[in-house]
């Protein structure tokens, strides 16, 4: 069994947009509206792929504005 790639726990909003096939502006809107999990690292806002992956593995299928307001 292969181990998940732990190097992809965080990524820039731009990289997330490219990987997801959406515009950078749309990805920024998702982060700003707390629709996807993110965290601040130094002066950069990063998408928290580890949290997103964990939620998807638990069966999360819908992402709505404010889902990650508590983060």
PyMOL Python script that loads the backbone (N, CA, C, O; Angstrom):
from pymol import cmd

cmd.read_pdbstr("""\
ATOM      1  N   UNK A   1       0.857  -1.171   0.000  1.00  0.00           N
ATOM      2  CA  UNK A   1       0.000   0.000   0.000  1.00  0.00           C
ATOM      3  C   UNK A   1       0.900   1.229   0.000  1.00  0.00           C
ATOM      4  O   UNK A   1       1.851   1.309   0.777  1.00  0.00           O
ATOM      5  N   UNK A   2       0.600   2.174  -0.864  1.00  0.00           N
ATOM      6  CA  UNK A   2       1.436   3.368  -0.944  1.00  0.00           C
ATOM      7  C   UNK A   2       0.991   4.409   0.058  1.00  0.00           C
ATOM      8  O   UNK A   2      -0.192   4.528   0.380  1.00  0.00           O
ATOM      9  N   UNK A   3       1.954   5.154   0.538  1.00  0.00           N
ATOM     10  CA  UNK A   3       1.707   6.212   1.522  1.00  0.00           C
ATOM     11  C   UNK A   3       1.285   7.483   0.791  1.00  0.00           C
ATOM     12  O   UNK A   3       1.860   7.801  -0.250  1.00  0.00           O
ATOM     13  N   UNK A   4       0.293   8.223   1.306  1.00  0.00           N
ATOM     14  CA  UNK A   4      -0.091   9.483   0.662  1.00  0.00           C
ATOM     15  C   UNK A   4       1.073  10.464   0.642  1.00  0.00           C
ATOM     16  O   UNK A   4       1.946  10.422   1.508  1.00  0.00           O
ATOM     17  N   UNK A   5       1.082  11.335  -0.338  1.00  0.00           N
ATOM     18  CA  UNK A   5       2.143  12.329  -0.460  1.00  0.00           C
ATOM     19  C   UNK A   5       1.920  13.433   0.559  1.00  0.00           C
ATOM     20  O   UNK A   5       1.082  14.312   0.359  1.00  0.00           O
ATOM     21  N   UNK A   6       2.673  13.386   1.652  1.00  0.00           N
ATOM     22  CA  UNK A   6       2.533  14.356   2.734  1.00  0.00           C
ATOM     23  C   UNK A   6       3.069  15.731   2.351  1.00  0.00           C
ATOM     24  O   UNK A   6       2.836  16.701   3.074  1.00  0.00           O
ATOM     25  N   UNK A   7       3.778  15.836   1.237  1.00  0.00           N
ATOM     26  CA  UNK A   7       4.334  17.126   0.838  1.00  0.00           C
ATOM     27  C   UNK A   7       3.253  18.068   0.318  1.00  0.00           C
ATOM     28  O   UNK A   7       3.517  19.248   0.086  1.00  0.00           O
ATOM     29  N   UNK A   8       2.056  17.561   0.137  1.00  0.00           N
ATOM     30  CA  UNK A   8       0.976  18.385  -0.391  1.00  0.00           C
ATOM     31  C   UNK A   8      -0.029  18.780   0.674  1.00  0.00           C
ATOM     32  O   UNK A   8      -1.228  18.822   0.401  1.00  0.00           O
ATOM     33  N   UNK A   9       0.431  19.071   1.878  1.00  0.00           N
ATOM     34  CA  UNK A   9      -0.474  19.480   2.948  1.00  0.00           C
ATOM     35  C   UNK A   9      -0.952  20.911   2.786  1.00  0.00           C
ATOM     36  O   UNK A   9      -2.067  21.238   3.193  1.00  0.00           O
ATOM     37  N   UNK A  10      -0.132  21.767   2.200  1.00  0.00           N
ATOM     38  CA  UNK A  10      -0.482  23.169   1.947  1.00  0.00           C
ATOM     39  C   UNK A  10      -0.081  23.520   0.522  1.00  0.00           C
ATOM     40  O   UNK A  10       0.882  22.971  -0.014  1.00  0.00           O
ATOM     41  N   UNK A  11      -0.815  24.428  -0.080  1.00  0.00           N
ATOM     42  CA  UNK A  11      -0.379  24.961  -1.376  1.00  0.00           C
ATOM     43  C   UNK A  11      -0.896  26.383  -1.507  1.00  0.00           C
ATOM     44  O   UNK A  11      -1.827  26.794  -0.815  1.00  0.00           O
ATOM     45  N   UNK A  12      -0.277  27.113  -2.398  1.00  0.00           N
ATOM     46  CA  UNK A  12      -0.711  28.489  -2.628  1.00  0.00           C
ATOM     47  C   UNK A  12      -2.093  28.480  -3.271  1.00  0.00           C
ATOM     48  O   UNK A  12      -2.514  27.483  -3.857  1.00  0.00           O
ATOM     49  N   UNK A  13      -2.779  29.588  -3.153  1.00  0.00           N
ATOM     50  CA  UNK A  13      -4.105  29.715  -3.767  1.00  0.00           C
ATOM     51  C   UNK A  13      -3.971  29.586  -5.284  1.00  0.00           C
ATOM     52  O   UNK A  13      -4.824  28.981  -5.933  1.00  0.00           O
ATOM     53  N   UNK A  14      -2.915  30.146  -5.845  1.00  0.00           N
ATOM     54  CA  UNK A  14      -2.693  30.057  -7.297  1.00  0.00           C
ATOM     55  C   UNK A  14      -2.509  28.602  -7.729  1.00  0.00           C
ATOM     56  O   UNK A  14      -3.098  28.168  -8.719  1.00  0.00           O
ATOM     57  N   UNK A  15      -1.707  27.859  -7.000  1.00  0.00           N
ATOM     58  CA  UNK A  15      -1.494  26.446  -7.331  1.00  0.00           C
ATOM     59  C   UNK A  15      -2.786  25.659  -7.176  1.00  0.00           C
ATOM     60  O   UNK A  15      -3.102  24.812  -8.011  1.00  0.00           O
ATOM     61  N   UNK A  16      -3.536  25.934  -6.110  1.00  0.00           N
ATOM     62  CA  UNK A  16      -4.821  25.258  -5.915  1.00  0.00           C
ATOM     63  C   UNK A  16      -5.753  25.526  -7.095  1.00  0.00           C
ATOM     64  O   UNK A  16      -6.421  24.614  -7.582  1.00  0.00           O
ATOM     65  N   UNK A  17      -5.796  26.769  -7.550  1.00  0.00           N
ATOM     66  CA  UNK A  17      -6.644  27.120  -8.695  1.00  0.00           C
ATOM     67  C   UNK A  17      -6.224  26.325  -9.928  1.00  0.00           C
ATOM     68  O   UNK A  17      -7.067  25.766 -10.629  1.00  0.00           O
ATOM     69  N   UNK A  18      -4.925  26.279 -10.187  1.00  0.00           N
ATOM     70  CA  UNK A  18      -4.429  25.545 -11.352  1.00  0.00           C
ATOM     71  C   UNK A  18      -4.762  24.059 -11.259  1.00  0.00           C
ATOM     72  O   UNK A  18      -5.186  23.454 -12.244  1.00  0.00           O
ATOM     73  N   UNK A  19      -4.571  23.472 -10.079  1.00  0.00           N
ATOM     74  CA  UNK A  19      -4.867  22.052  -9.888  1.00  0.00           C
ATOM     75  C   UNK A  19      -6.356  21.751  -9.997  1.00  0.00           C
ATOM     76  O   UNK A  19      -6.748  20.662 -10.417  1.00  0.00           O
ATOM     77  N   UNK A  20      -7.186  22.725  -9.615  1.00  0.00           N
ATOM     78  CA  UNK A  20      -8.640  22.534  -9.599  1.00  0.00           C
ATOM     79  C   UNK A  20      -9.309  22.927 -10.903  1.00  0.00           C
ATOM     80  O   UNK A  20     -10.478  22.611 -11.125  1.00  0.00           O
ATOM     81  N   UNK A  21      -8.570  23.619 -11.771  1.00  0.00           N
ATOM     82  CA  UNK A  21      -9.152  24.040 -13.041  1.00  0.00           C
ATOM     83  C   UNK A  21     -10.097  25.221 -12.925  1.00  0.00           C
ATOM     84  O   UNK A  21     -11.012  25.375 -13.733  1.00  0.00           O
ATOM     85  N   UNK A  22      -9.874  26.055 -11.919  1.00  0.00           N
ATOM     86  CA  UNK A  22     -10.683  27.262 -11.747  1.00  0.00           C
ATOM     87  C   UNK A  22      -9.765  28.475 -11.845  1.00  0.00           C
ATOM     88  O   UNK A  22      -8.541  28.348 -11.790  1.00  0.00           O
ATOM     89  N   UNK A  23     -10.360  29.636 -11.988  1.00  0.00           N
ATOM     90  CA  UNK A  23      -9.553  30.852 -12.050  1.00  0.00           C
ATOM     91  C   UNK A  23      -8.978  31.170 -10.673  1.00  0.00           C
ATOM     92  O   UNK A  23      -9.514  30.754  -9.646  1.00  0.00           O
ATOM     93  N   UNK A  24      -7.893  31.905 -10.674  1.00  0.00           N
ATOM     94  CA  UNK A  24      -7.287  32.332  -9.413  1.00  0.00           C
ATOM     95  C   UNK A  24      -8.286  33.178  -8.637  1.00  0.00           C
ATOM     96  O   UNK A  24      -8.373  33.067  -7.414  1.00  0.00           O
ATOM     97  N   UNK A  25      -9.032  34.014  -9.328  1.00  0.00           N
ATOM     98  CA  UNK A  25     -10.029  34.870  -8.667  1.00  0.00           C
ATOM     99  C   UNK A  25     -11.087  34.036  -7.956  1.00  0.00           C
ATOM    100  O   UNK A  25     -11.497  34.369  -6.844  1.00  0.00           O
ATOM    101  N   UNK A  26     -11.532  32.947  -8.594  1.00  0.00           N
ATOM    102  CA  UNK A  26     -12.534  32.091  -7.963  1.00  0.00           C
ATOM    103  C   UNK A  26     -11.952  31.408  -6.727  1.00  0.00           C
ATOM    104  O   UNK A  26     -12.618  31.324  -5.695  1.00  0.00           O
ATOM    105  N   UNK A  27     -10.727  30.925  -6.822  1.00  0.00           N
ATOM    106  CA  UNK A  27     -10.087  30.290  -5.668  1.00  0.00           C
ATOM    107  C   UNK A  27      -9.912  31.292  -4.525  1.00  0.00           C
ATOM    108  O   UNK A  27     -10.117  30.947  -3.361  1.00  0.00           O
ATOM    109  N   UNK A  28      -9.536  32.521  -4.851  1.00  0.00           N
ATOM    110  CA  UNK A  28      -9.421  33.570  -3.829  1.00  0.00           C
ATOM    111  C   UNK A  28     -10.775  33.801  -3.168  1.00  0.00           C
ATOM    112  O   UNK A  28     -10.854  33.940  -1.948  1.00  0.00           O
ATOM    113  N   UNK A  29     -11.833  33.842  -3.960  1.00  0.00           N
ATOM    114  CA  UNK A  29     -13.180  34.021  -3.405  1.00  0.00           C
ATOM    115  C   UNK A  29     -13.539  32.876  -2.461  1.00  0.00           C
ATOM    116  O   UNK A  29     -14.142  33.109  -1.413  1.00  0.00           O
ATOM    117  N   UNK A  30     -13.179  31.647  -2.818  1.00  0.00           N
ATOM    118  CA  UNK A  30     -13.464  30.497  -1.950  1.00  0.00           C
ATOM    119  C   UNK A  30     -12.726  30.623  -0.621  1.00  0.00           C
ATOM    120  O   UNK A  30     -13.283  30.322   0.435  1.00  0.00           O
ATOM    121  N   UNK A  31     -11.468  31.071  -0.678  1.00  0.00           N
ATOM    122  CA  UNK A  31     -10.688  31.253   0.547  1.00  0.00           C
ATOM    123  C   UNK A  31     -11.289  32.382   1.378  1.00  0.00           C
ATOM    124  O   UNK A  31     -11.507  32.229   2.579  1.00  0.00           O
ATOM    125  N   UNK A  32     -11.557  33.516   0.733  1.00  0.00           N
ATOM    126  CA  UNK A  32     -12.092  34.676   1.454  1.00  0.00           C
ATOM    127  C   UNK A  32     -13.451  34.400   2.083  1.00  0.00           C
ATOM    128  O   UNK A  32     -13.754  34.918   3.157  1.00  0.00           O
ATOM    129  N   UNK A  33     -14.276  33.582   1.417  1.00  0.00           N
ATOM    130  CA  UNK A  33     -15.609  33.273   1.938  1.00  0.00           C
ATOM    131  C   UNK A  33     -15.601  32.057   2.863  1.00  0.00           C
ATOM    132  O   UNK A  33     -16.644  31.621   3.351  1.00  0.00           O
ATOM    133  N   UNK A  34     -14.386  31.515   3.094  1.00  0.00           N
ATOM    134  CA  UNK A  34     -14.205  30.363   3.979  1.00  0.00           C
ATOM    135  C   UNK A  34     -14.953  29.123   3.487  1.00  0.00           C
ATOM    136  O   UNK A  34     -15.461  28.329   4.279  1.00  0.00           O
ATOM    137  N   UNK A  35     -15.007  28.979   2.163  1.00  0.00           N
ATOM    138  CA  UNK A  35     -15.627  27.815   1.544  1.00  0.00           C
ATOM    139  C   UNK A  35     -14.662  26.640   1.517  1.00  0.00           C
ATOM    140  O   UNK A  35     -15.089  25.486   1.565  1.00  0.00           O
ATOM    141  N   UNK A  36     -13.374  26.919   1.443  1.00  0.00           N
ATOM    142  CA  UNK A  36     -12.343  25.892   1.516  1.00  0.00           C
ATOM    143  C   UNK A  36     -11.406  26.239   2.671  1.00  0.00           C
ATOM    144  O   UNK A  36     -11.271  27.409   3.030  1.00  0.00           O
ATOM    145  N   UNK A  37     -10.757  25.227   3.253  1.00  0.00           N
ATOM    146  CA  UNK A  37      -9.887  25.492   4.403  1.00  0.00           C
ATOM    147  C   UNK A  37      -8.580  26.162   3.987  1.00  0.00           C
ATOM    148  O   UNK A  37      -7.972  25.802   2.979  1.00  0.00           O
ATOM    149  N   UNK A  38      -8.172  27.125   4.770  1.00  0.00           N
ATOM    150  CA  UNK A  38      -6.904  27.799   4.496  1.00  0.00           C
ATOM    151  C   UNK A  38      -6.261  28.183   5.821  1.00  0.00           C
ATOM    152  O   UNK A  38      -6.877  28.115   6.884  1.00  0.00           O
ATOM    153  N   UNK A  39      -5.020  28.582   5.718  1.00  0.00           N
ATOM    154  CA  UNK A  39      -4.316  29.060   6.903  1.00  0.00           C
ATOM    155  C   UNK A  39      -3.258  30.050   6.461  1.00  0.00           C
ATOM    156  O   UNK A  39      -2.800  30.031   5.319  1.00  0.00           O
ATOM    157  N   UNK A  40      -2.886  30.902   7.374  1.00  0.00           N
ATOM    158  CA  UNK A  40      -1.862  31.900   7.092  1.00  0.00           C
ATOM    159  C   UNK A  40      -0.507  31.321   7.487  1.00  0.00           C
ATOM    160  O   UNK A  40      -0.335  30.801   8.589  1.00  0.00           O
ATOM    161  N   UNK A  41       0.441  31.420   6.577  1.00  0.00           N
ATOM    162  CA  UNK A  41       1.798  30.958   6.812  1.00  0.00           C
ATOM    163  C   UNK A  41       2.711  32.123   6.482  1.00  0.00           C
ATOM    164  O   UNK A  41       2.888  32.480   5.317  1.00  0.00           O
ATOM    165  N   UNK A  42       3.291  32.712   7.522  1.00  0.00           N
ATOM    166  CA  UNK A  42       4.046  33.970   7.381  1.00  0.00           C
ATOM    167  C   UNK A  42       3.087  35.009   6.818  1.00  0.00           C
ATOM    168  O   UNK A  42       2.065  35.294   7.442  1.00  0.00           O
ATOM    169  N   UNK A  43       3.383  35.573   5.677  1.00  0.00           N
ATOM    170  CA  UNK A  43       2.503  36.577   5.067  1.00  0.00           C
ATOM    171  C   UNK A  43       1.647  36.011   3.942  1.00  0.00           C
ATOM    172  O   UNK A  43       1.050  36.768   3.177  1.00  0.00           O
ATOM    173  N   UNK A  44       1.583  34.693   3.835  1.00  0.00           N
ATOM    174  CA  UNK A  44       0.878  34.080   2.710  1.00  0.00           C
ATOM    175  C   UNK A  44      -0.331  33.300   3.183  1.00  0.00           C
ATOM    176  O   UNK A  44      -0.279  32.623   4.209  1.00  0.00           O
ATOM    177  N   UNK A  45      -1.414  33.396   2.439  1.00  0.00           N
ATOM    178  CA  UNK A  45      -2.606  32.597   2.686  1.00  0.00           C
ATOM    179  C   UNK A  45      -2.453  31.326   1.860  1.00  0.00           C
ATOM    180  O   UNK A  45      -2.286  31.387   0.642  1.00  0.00           O
ATOM    181  N   UNK A  46      -2.511  30.176   2.524  1.00  0.00           N
ATOM    182  CA  UNK A  46      -2.325  28.886   1.873  1.00  0.00           C
ATOM    183  C   UNK A  46      -3.590  28.044   2.008  1.00  0.00           C
ATOM    184  O   UNK A  46      -4.289  28.120   3.018  1.00  0.00           O
ATOM    185  N   UNK A  47      -3.878  27.246   0.992  1.00  0.00           N
ATOM    186  CA  UNK A  47      -4.996  26.310   1.065  1.00  0.00           C
ATOM    187  C   UNK A  47      -4.517  25.099   1.868  1.00  0.00           C
ATOM    188  O   UNK A  47      -3.450  24.546   1.600  1.00  0.00           O
ATOM    189  N   UNK A  48      -5.307  24.706   2.838  1.00  0.00           N
ATOM    190  CA  UNK A  48      -4.977  23.580   3.712  1.00  0.00           C
ATOM    191  C   UNK A  48      -5.485  22.292   3.049  1.00  0.00           C
ATOM    192  O   UNK A  48      -6.613  21.858   3.279  1.00  0.00           O
ATOM    193  N   UNK A  49      -4.624  21.701   2.227  1.00  0.00           N
ATOM    194  CA  UNK A  49      -4.999  20.492   1.503  1.00  0.00           C
ATOM    195  C   UNK A  49      -5.180  19.298   2.428  1.00  0.00           C
ATOM    196  O   UNK A  49      -6.001  18.425   2.149  1.00  0.00           O
ATOM    197  N   UNK A  50      -4.438  19.245   3.510  1.00  0.00           N
ATOM    198  CA  UNK A  50      -4.589  18.138   4.456  1.00  0.00           C
ATOM    199  C   UNK A  50      -6.002  18.132   5.034  1.00  0.00           C
ATOM    200  O   UNK A  50      -6.636  17.079   5.115  1.00  0.00           O
ATOM    201  N   UNK A  51      -6.488  19.280   5.429  1.00  0.00           N
ATOM    202  CA  UNK A  51      -7.846  19.385   5.983  1.00  0.00           C
ATOM    203  C   UNK A  51      -8.892  19.091   4.912  1.00  0.00           C
ATOM    204  O   UNK A  51      -9.877  18.399   5.171  1.00  0.00           O
ATOM    205  N   UNK A  52      -8.675  19.614   3.716  1.00  0.00           N
ATOM    206  CA  UNK A  52      -9.595  19.366   2.603  1.00  0.00           C
ATOM    207  C   UNK A  52      -9.643  17.872   2.284  1.00  0.00           C
ATOM    208  O   UNK A  52     -10.723  17.306   2.112  1.00  0.00           O
ATOM    209  N   UNK A  53      -8.484  17.240   2.205  1.00  0.00           N
ATOM    210  CA  UNK A  53      -8.399  15.806   1.919  1.00  0.00           C
ATOM    211  C   UNK A  53      -9.101  15.001   3.010  1.00  0.00           C
ATOM    212  O   UNK A  53      -9.856  14.077   2.708  1.00  0.00           O
ATOM    213  N   UNK A  54      -8.859  15.343   4.267  1.00  0.00           N
ATOM    214  CA  UNK A  54      -9.486  14.618   5.381  1.00  0.00           C
ATOM    215  C   UNK A  54     -11.007  14.726   5.311  1.00  0.00           C
ATOM    216  O   UNK A  54     -11.711  13.740   5.528  1.00  0.00           O
ATOM    217  N   UNK A  55     -11.513  15.920   5.009  1.00  0.00           N
ATOM    218  CA  UNK A  55     -12.963  16.102   4.922  1.00  0.00           C
ATOM    219  C   UNK A  55     -13.546  15.318   3.746  1.00  0.00           C
ATOM    220  O   UNK A  55     -14.629  14.744   3.861  1.00  0.00           O
ATOM    221  N   UNK A  56     -12.841  15.291   2.625  1.00  0.00           N
ATOM    222  CA  UNK A  56     -13.297  14.504   1.469  1.00  0.00           C
ATOM    223  C   UNK A  56     -13.305  13.018   1.800  1.00  0.00           C
ATOM    224  O   UNK A  56     -14.232  12.303   1.419  1.00  0.00           O
ATOM    225  N   UNK A  57     -12.288  12.550   2.501  1.00  0.00           N
ATOM    226  CA  UNK A  57     -12.220  11.142   2.895  1.00  0.00           C
ATOM    227  C   UNK A  57     -13.330  10.767   3.869  1.00  0.00           C
ATOM    228  O   UNK A  57     -13.755   9.613   3.909  1.00  0.00           O
ATOM    229  N   UNK A  58     -13.803  11.735   4.655  1.00  0.00           N
ATOM    230  CA  UNK A  58     -14.911  11.494   5.587  1.00  0.00           C
ATOM    231  C   UNK A  58     -16.259  11.552   4.882  1.00  0.00           C
ATOM    232  O   UNK A  58     -17.289  11.275   5.497  1.00  0.00           O
ATOM    233  N   UNK A  59     -16.267  11.913   3.590  1.00  0.00           N
ATOM    234  CA  UNK A  59     -17.505  11.912   2.826  1.00  0.00           C
ATOM    235  C   UNK A  59     -18.071  13.276   2.500  1.00  0.00           C
ATOM    236  O   UNK A  59     -19.173  13.363   1.957  1.00  0.00           O
ATOM    237  N   UNK A  60     -17.359  14.341   2.811  1.00  0.00           N
ATOM    238  CA  UNK A  60     -17.865  15.685   2.497  1.00  0.00           C
ATOM    239  C   UNK A  60     -17.959  15.839   0.988  1.00  0.00           C
ATOM    240  O   UNK A  60     -16.987  15.589   0.275  1.00  0.00           O
ATOM    241  N   UNK A  61     -19.115  16.247   0.499  1.00  0.00           N
ATOM    242  CA  UNK A  61     -19.316  16.395  -0.947  1.00  0.00           C
ATOM    243  C   UNK A  61     -19.724  17.801  -1.344  1.00  0.00           C
ATOM    244  O   UNK A  61     -19.667  18.155  -2.522  1.00  0.00           O
ATOM    245  N   UNK A  62     -20.133  18.601  -0.381  1.00  0.00           N
ATOM    246  CA  UNK A  62     -20.544  19.976  -0.670  1.00  0.00           C
ATOM    247  C   UNK A  62     -19.715  20.937   0.162  1.00  0.00           C
ATOM    248  O   UNK A  62     -19.434  20.698   1.336  1.00  0.00           O
ATOM    249  N   UNK A  63     -19.336  22.024  -0.475  1.00  0.00           N
ATOM    250  CA  UNK A  63     -18.563  23.069   0.201  1.00  0.00           C
ATOM    251  C   UNK A  63     -19.324  24.368   0.029  1.00  0.00           C
ATOM    252  O   UNK A  63     -19.552  24.834  -1.088  1.00  0.00           O
ATOM    253  N   UNK A  64     -19.717  24.947   1.165  1.00  0.00           N
ATOM    254  CA  UNK A  64     -20.520  26.171   1.134  1.00  0.00           C
ATOM    255  C   UNK A  64     -19.801  27.291   1.868  1.00  0.00           C
ATOM    256  O   UNK A  64     -18.935  27.055   2.710  1.00  0.00           O
ATOM    257  N   UNK A  65     -20.175  28.492   1.533  1.00  0.00           N
ATOM    258  CA  UNK A  65     -19.608  29.675   2.186  1.00  0.00           C
ATOM    259  C   UNK A  65     -19.736  29.543   3.697  1.00  0.00           C
ATOM    260  O   UNK A  65     -20.811  29.238   4.213  1.00  0.00           O
ATOM    261  N   UNK A  66     -18.644  29.773   4.393  1.00  0.00           N
ATOM    262  CA  UNK A  66     -18.648  29.720   5.848  1.00  0.00           C
ATOM    263  C   UNK A  66     -18.338  28.370   6.449  1.00  0.00           C
ATOM    264  O   UNK A  66     -18.245  28.254   7.671  1.00  0.00           O
ATOM    265  N   UNK A  67     -18.172  27.330   5.622  1.00  0.00           N
ATOM    266  CA  UNK A  67     -17.875  25.995   6.149  1.00  0.00           C
ATOM    267  C   UNK A  67     -16.630  25.992   7.036  1.00  0.00           C
ATOM    268  O   UNK A  67     -16.551  25.210   7.984  1.00  0.00           O
ATOM    269  N   UNK A  68     -15.669  26.846   6.742  1.00  0.00           N
ATOM    270  CA  UNK A  68     -14.419  26.850   7.486  1.00  0.00           C
ATOM    271  C   UNK A  68     -14.233  28.146   8.264  1.00  0.00           C
ATOM    272  O   UNK A  68     -13.104  28.593   8.464  1.00  0.00           O
ATOM    273  N   UNK A  69     -15.329  28.748   8.702  1.00  0.00           N
ATOM    274  CA  UNK A  69     -15.271  29.992   9.466  1.00  0.00           C
ATOM    275  C   UNK A  69     -14.656  29.772  10.838  1.00  0.00           C
ATOM    276  O   UNK A  69     -14.076  30.698  11.404  1.00  0.00           O
ATOM    277  N   UNK A  70     -14.765  28.589  11.374  1.00  0.00           N
ATOM    278  CA  UNK A  70     -14.235  28.289  12.709  1.00  0.00           C
ATOM    279  C   UNK A  70     -12.749  27.983  12.695  1.00  0.00           C
ATOM    280  O   UNK A  70     -12.142  27.840  13.756  1.00  0.00           O
ATOM    281  N   UNK A  71     -12.157  27.880  11.534  1.00  0.00           N
ATOM    282  CA  UNK A  71     -10.734  27.514  11.426  1.00  0.00           C
ATOM    283  C   UNK A  71      -9.864  28.716  11.645  1.00  0.00           C
ATOM    284  O   UNK A  71      -8.639  28.609  11.594  1.00  0.00           O
TER     285      UNK A  71
END
""", "prot")
cmd.dss("prot")
cmd.show_as("cartoon", "prot")
cmd.util.cbc("prot")
cmd.orient("prot")
